[in-house]
Amino acid sequence: MSVLDKIRKPVEKEMAEFEAYFSRTMRSDIPLLNIILNYVLRRKGKQMRPLLVFLTAKLNGNISEPTYVAATFIELLHTASLVHDDVVDNANERRGALSINALWNSKIAVLVGDYMLSKGMLISVEKNRFDMLEIVSEAVKSMSEGELLQLQKSRKLNITEEDYFRIIISKTAALIAACTACGARSVSDDADTTHLMKEFGENIGIAFQIKDDLLDYESTGLTGKATGNDIKEKKITLPLIYALEHSSYLKKRHILGIVKNKVKSKSDIAEVISFVSEYGGMEYAEIKMNQYRDKAIAILDSYPDSEIKNSLREFVLYTTARKK
């Protein structure tokens, strides 16, 4: 049994029911749209976000239909954002399979993403869950702002550690915080509980993204993307930011010169990775990641011991220990 299977155990029944619930929402009378939605369904990922919704809900109360609405809305938003990201990045693959824009075209991919997002909004309106609509709409706004800030900063490569955290809080952490906030809101009207769970999710999201950025500097061969991919795409993340801030002016200028180049050789990538390692960038990023992991666990520790609490604790630890 995998780590995720063990984490999923307390909500295994609910997750199975969610899959059927989610499949029903991914149907259309438009033949082309139906074909594409079925293609997306067959290539679903680990479903970590709906899992987080159900675990958070069960931590704070009894799972009911609003929890399924929340998980469906979140998964539709997440899937829509991936489809749109593939268009923006001109990516031909997603999870080892051809992306929608590669199989069909970018216009169709954008429209499918828009359809999934609007479908999620409609579900929350139909079920009178305007509270969840507000939580998720704030996340969408935050994700858009974070993406634009990252694009702005990547042009001049002048990103600071403060900028980095602002970007990852706006992008990755905002969506995971929406998962935990919606999970809590689906079973409780207590505003303090929703706020606490939102904070819990934000800490998980920050730790998750730092781990992703660390994996780009590690030669595990398991990440699904080549080592140094962020460097190739001129993405300056925390390990590199720290190393640049602690190097000489000439060394910094030399490394930034490599990152700025449109075409980079394997030796160029290796030099940047070696530089980050030499100047302690990876160790620093790992320390920061563990700080946010521990903040999330501290929030969990305010709850009484239970199977659900243990699963959520394992979820947090998995976030920072995973190899891909």
N, C-alpha and C positions, 0 to 999 in steps of 0.2 A: 504494500500500500504506500503510495507517494505521500509526501508531506501535505500537499494540498487536499488529498483525499481524507487524511486524518482531520485536517482543519474543517473540512466540509461536513464531517460526520454528524454533528448535532443538528444540522439543517439539511441533511441529505434528502429527506422527503420533500421539504419545501422547495429545494433547488430543482428536483425532478418535476414538480408541479409548475414551477416557474418556466421551465423550458417549453412546456405545452402552452402555457399562458402567453409567452413571448412569441411563439410560432404563430399563434392565432392573430396577433397584432401585425405580423409581417406578411399579410396577404393583401392582394389587390386585384381589382377587376381588369387592370391594364396588363395584358399578356407579357409585354417586355419587362415591366416593373416586377411582375411576379417571378419571372425567370431570374432576374438579378437579385431579388430579395431571397429567393431559395438558395442561390449561389452563396450569398453572405451567410445564411443560416448554417449551411453545410460546413462552413469554415470558421465556426465560432472559436474563440480563444479559450483561455482558462476561466473566463467569466468571474474574475476576481472582484469586480465592482459590484455585481448583484450579490455575490457571496457576502461581501462586506455589508451590504444593505440588510440582508437577512440576519447575519450574526449580531449586528448592532441593534436591530429591532428586537431580537430575542433577549438580548442583554437587558433591555429596558422595558419589556412587556411581552404581550402575546401577539404573535404574527397573525395578521388577518389580511383581507383583500387590499387595504391601502398599502401594505408592504409590497405586494405583488405589483401594484401600480407604480410605486417608487422604484423598484428594481427594474421594471420594464422601461420606465422613462429614462433612468440613468443609462441602461444598456443601449437604448436607441440613441441617446446623445453621444455616448462614447463611440459607437459604431459610425455615426454620422461624422464625428470629428476625424476618425481614422480615414474615412473615404475622402473627406475634404483635404486632409493632410497629404494624401497620396497625389492629389491633383496639384497642390501647391509645390510639393517636392518633385513632381514629375516621376514618381516611383512606379516601377512596373511590377513590383511584387509586394505582397502583404501576407505574412505568416506562411511563407514558402509557396504561395500560390499567386497566380496573376492577379493584379489589382483590377478594380472595376474600370478605371480609366485606360488600362492596357488592353483589356478584353473588348470594351466598347469604345468610349472616348471620354474626354474630360467634361464635355457639356453634360453628357448623361450621368457621369459620376457626381457632378455638382448637384444636379436635380435629384438624384437618388438620396444624397446626403440631406438635402433640404426636405425631402419627403419624410425621412426618418425623424428628423428633428421636429417637424410640424406634427407628425403622428404622436410623438411623445407629449407634446404640448396639449394636443386634443384629448388624449387619454386622461391627463390630469384635470382638464376642464370638465370633461364628461362625468368624471367621478367626484367633481366639486373639491378637488384637492388643490386649491389656489395657493395654499401654504407651500406645497412642494413645487408648484410652478414658479413661485418667487425664489425659492432656494436654488433651483436649477437654472433659472434665467440669470441670476447673479453669477453663477458659475460660468455660463456661456459668455457673458459680458467680460468677466475676468480673463477667461481663456483667450478671447480675441485681443484684449489689451496686451496680455503677456506675449502673444505671438508677434504683434506689431512692434512692441518694445524690443524684442529679440532681433527682429529684422532691422530695426533702426540701429541698434548697437553693433550688429554684425557687419554693417557697412564700413565703419571706422575701426572696428576691433578695439574699442575703448571701454569694454565692459569691466566694471568693478565687482567686487564681492557683493556689495549692496545691490547692484543691478541684477546680479545672478540670482540672488535669493528672491528679489521682487519678481523676476521672470518665472522661476519655478513654483513660487507660491501662487502666481496668477494662472499658470498653465496646469501642471500635473496636480499640485496640491488642491487646487480649487475643485476639481472634479471628484477627488477622493473625499474631500471634506463634504461635498454635496451628497455622496453616498451615505456617509455616517450620519449626517444631519437629517436626511430624508428617512433613513432607517429608524432613527429615534422618533422623528415626527410622526411616522406611520403608526406608532403604538402609544404615543404620549403627547399631550398638549402642553406639557411643561416647557416653557421657553428656556429655562436654565439647563435642562437636560439636552435640548437640541443644541444649544450653544456649546456645552461641554463636549458633545459628540462631534460637533463641527471642528472644534479645536483638536480633538483626538485624530480625526481624519486628516487634518492639515499636517500634523506632525508625521503621520504615516507617509503622506504624499511627498513631503520634503525629503524624508529618509529614502523613499523609493527612488526619487529622481537622482539623488546624489549617488546611490548605488548604480543606477543605470550609467551615469557619467563615469564612475570608476571602472565599470565593466569594459568601457571603450578603450581603457588603457591596459587591460589584462588580456593575455593571449590564451583564452580558454577554448576558443573555437565553438562555444555553445550559445553565444548571444544572438545568433541569427543575423548578425551584421559583422562586417570585417572590423578587426581591431584598427583603431585610428580613424574610424568613419567620421566622427565629429570633427577631427582635424581636417579631413578632406573637404568637409562641408563648411569649413571656417567657423565652426561652433566653439567658442571659448567657454569651457565649463570650469567648475571650482578647482580641480587639480591643477589645471594650467594657469588659472588666475593667481593662485597662491604662489606657484613657482615663478611666474613673471614678476610678481611683487617683491620677491626675495632674491632677485638676480640683479646683476649689474646692468647699467643702461645699454651697453654694447651687446650683451648677451640677449637682453630683452628685445632689442631692435632686430637682431639676427633671427631669433625664433619667430617673432611676428612677421618677419619677411617671408619665412617659409610658409606660415599659415596663410598669408595673403595670396600666395601663388595659386593660380587656377589649377595648374597641373603639379602634382607632388609625386615624387618617386617613393619607392618603398624605403629607401635610405633616409629620405626627408621625414617620413612618418616615424621611422625608428628613432631618428635624432630628437624629435619633439617628445616622444614617449620617454626616452632616456633622460632628457632634460627635466621632465616633470618628476620622474623618479629620483633623480639626483638632488633636486631642490625640495624634496619632501612634500610635493603636491598631493600625492596619493595618501600619505599618512595623515595629512591635515584634513583632507576631505573625509576620510574614514572616521576621524575623531568627531567632525561636525555631524556626520550621518548618525553616529551612535548617540550623540546628544539628543537629536530629535527622536530617535528610536526610544530612548529612555524617557523622554517627556510623554510619549504615547503610552508607554507601560505604566508610568506614574499615574496617569488618568485612570487606567484600568484598575490599578491597585485601590482606588477609592470605592470599588464595587466588591461585594462579598464573593467568596470563592464559588465557582460553578464550572460546569463543563463548557458553557458558552464563553465564560471569561478565559478559560484555558485555551480555547480555540482561537480567540482574538489575540491572546498573547503570542501564540504560535504563529499567527498571521503576521504580526508585527516583526517577530524574529525572522520569519521566512523572507520578508521584504528586504532585509539587509544581509541575509546569508545566502541568497540564491546565486546560482552560477550563470543564469541567463535571464 
